[in-house]
Amino acid sequence: MSYRAALVALFLAPVAWGAAGLAGALGAAPEVVCPGENVRADGEEHPGPMRPGDTGCSVLEGSLPVATRTYEEQRNHQALQRRRDAGEGVLLMAYGAAGALLAWRATRPGGLGADRPGGP
């Protein structure tokens, strides 16, 4: 493999990573899922997705509770996380595509200025 192909391949890796992140964000399930212990209105903990009447979600880090969220707060948090993942995916894809294009153009015979009149 030539250095040109290797350089372009290095920029295609962020494109693939960004596409995977964007696909994950766009394909995420719309249900609200508590990442810890879900407490229903009757005061008991239940596994599974949250419902609008649930009183709280205890967010765990390992086995330690670090925060509590209501149904609305958890729904908004998940929506924000999906938007962030989608934005990061688009940015990675744009960075990788621009880098691959520039690497391909810069490493071809004659370089970047070969097709301009008066270029090298």
Sequence and secondary structure as in RCSB ss.txt:
>XXXX:A:sequence
MSYRAALVALFLAPVAWGAAGLAGALGAAPEVVCPGENVRADGEEHPGPMRPGDTGCSVLEGSLPVATRTYEEQR
NHQALQRRRDAGEGVLLMAYGAAGALLAWRATRPGGLGADRPGGP
>XXXX:A:secstr
  HHHHHHHHHHHHHHHHHHHHHHHHT  SS B SSEEE TTS EE SB  TT  EEEEEETTEEEEEE HHHHH
HHHHHHHHHHHHHHHHHHHHHHHHHHHHHHHHSTT TTTTSTT  
